[in-house]
Amino acid sequence: MSLERDIKKMVESIGLSLYDTQILHENENTIYRVSVTAPGGVTLNQCSEVTHLINPLLDVTPPMSGEYRLEVSSPGIERRLKTLEHFAQSVGEKVALSTVNKEKFEGEILSVVGEEITVLTKEEGEQKVPFRSISKAKTYFEW
């Protein structure tokens, strides 16, 4: 079984959902970030609970060699979208995305049908973007 699958099962056992895992390098530190979600948001206590729950697993199956710091948090209001599920969960939110053909779209995610994302842009109206053509996507919040 993969580490991410094991983490997902543990996170789901306490009523949360695993959003993403990633390895980051900030300054001279390596961070293993685990992002979790829940309806209505995630509390600090829930993040702490996930940390205590998965720490023993990471002691046995480290996510990388060498030293790292575990960070458990919500993915935040402005977050990367990497999977079709991420796009589906973000219907109604603002997104900025780029395609492999260097096209850029900004607007509201209207729907996800099959592997096609429909985005309502100010400039061009509704745009249907195949999921496979997206190279980078992130939600954003207009203040």
N, C-alpha and C positions, 0 to 999 in steps of 0.2 A: 504494500500500500504506500501511496505517496505521502509525504509529510503534509502537504496542503490538504489532502483528503482527510487525514487524521485530525488536523486542526479544525477543519470544517465540522466534523462529527462532534468534537468536543465543544465547539462554540454553539452548535445547534442544541446540544444537550442542556444548555441553560437558557434557551429561548431566543438566542441571537442568530444572526446570519453572517457568514464570512463574506466580506465584500472583495477583499484582495489581500495578497501578501507581496511584499517587495523588499529588495535589498538596496539600501541607499548608502552612499558615501558622503558624509558631511564633514568638512574640515579633515581631521585625521581619524574620524570615528566611522565605524561601520554599524549600520542600524538595520535590524530586521523588523520591518513594520507590518503589523497585522491590523487590517481595518475591518471593523465589524459594524453591522447595522441592526436596527430594530424599529418596528413601527413606533413613531413618536420620538425617536432619537435614542441615543445611548448615553448612559450616565457614567460618571467617573467611577462609581462603585462597580458597575458592570465591566468596565475596562480593567479594573484591578482584579476582579474575579477571573476574567479571561487570562490575565497574566499569570495568576497563581495556578490556574488549571493547566495551561500549556507549558509552563516552565519545566516540569519533570519530563515531558515528552521531548523538549528541545535539548535537555541534558543528555538524553539517550540518543536522539537523532538530530544533531545540530543542523541548521539550515545551510551552513557554510563552514569552511575551516577557518580557524583563527578566532580572535576575539570579536564580539559584536554586542550591541545593546538591543534588547527587546523593547519595542514600543507598540502598545496596543491603543488604538484610538478609533474614533468615527472617521469615515473618509472625508467628512466636511461638506459644506454647502457647495464649494467649488472643488470638484473631484474629477479625476480621469475616468473616462469610459473606455473599457477594454473589451467587454463581451456584449453579445446581443442582450443578455439579461440586464446588464448595466443600462443599456439604452432603453429597454422596456420599463425598467424601474424609474426612469427619468422622463417619461412622457409628461409634457406640460412644463418642463423646465427649459431654460435657455442653454444652448450649446454652441461652442465654437469648434469646428472640425475642419481637418485638412484631408485631402485624398492623395493617393499615390500619384495622381496626375497633376498635383500641385494646385487643385481647386480648393478654395476656401469658402466655407459657409458659416454664417452666424444667424441664429434664430431659435425658434421654439420647436422642440420635438413634438410633432403631432401624433405620430404613430410608428409602430414597429410591426410590420406584417411580413412574415417569413424572414428573409434576410435583407429586407429593404426598410430603410429609415426615412420617414418623411419629415422634412424640416421646413417650417414656414419662415422665410427670410423677408426682410423689409424690401430689399432691392428686387428680388426675382420671384417672390411669391413662394408657392409650394415647390420644393425640390425633393425628388426621390433619390436617395443615395444608397447604393448597394453596400452592405456591411463590409464585404471583402475589399472594397476600394478605399476604406477609411484607414489612413495612416496614423492619425492622432485626433483625439476628441477630449473635450473637457467641458463640464458644465460651468456656467458663470452666473453671477448674481448682479443685477443692475441695482445700484444704490439710488 
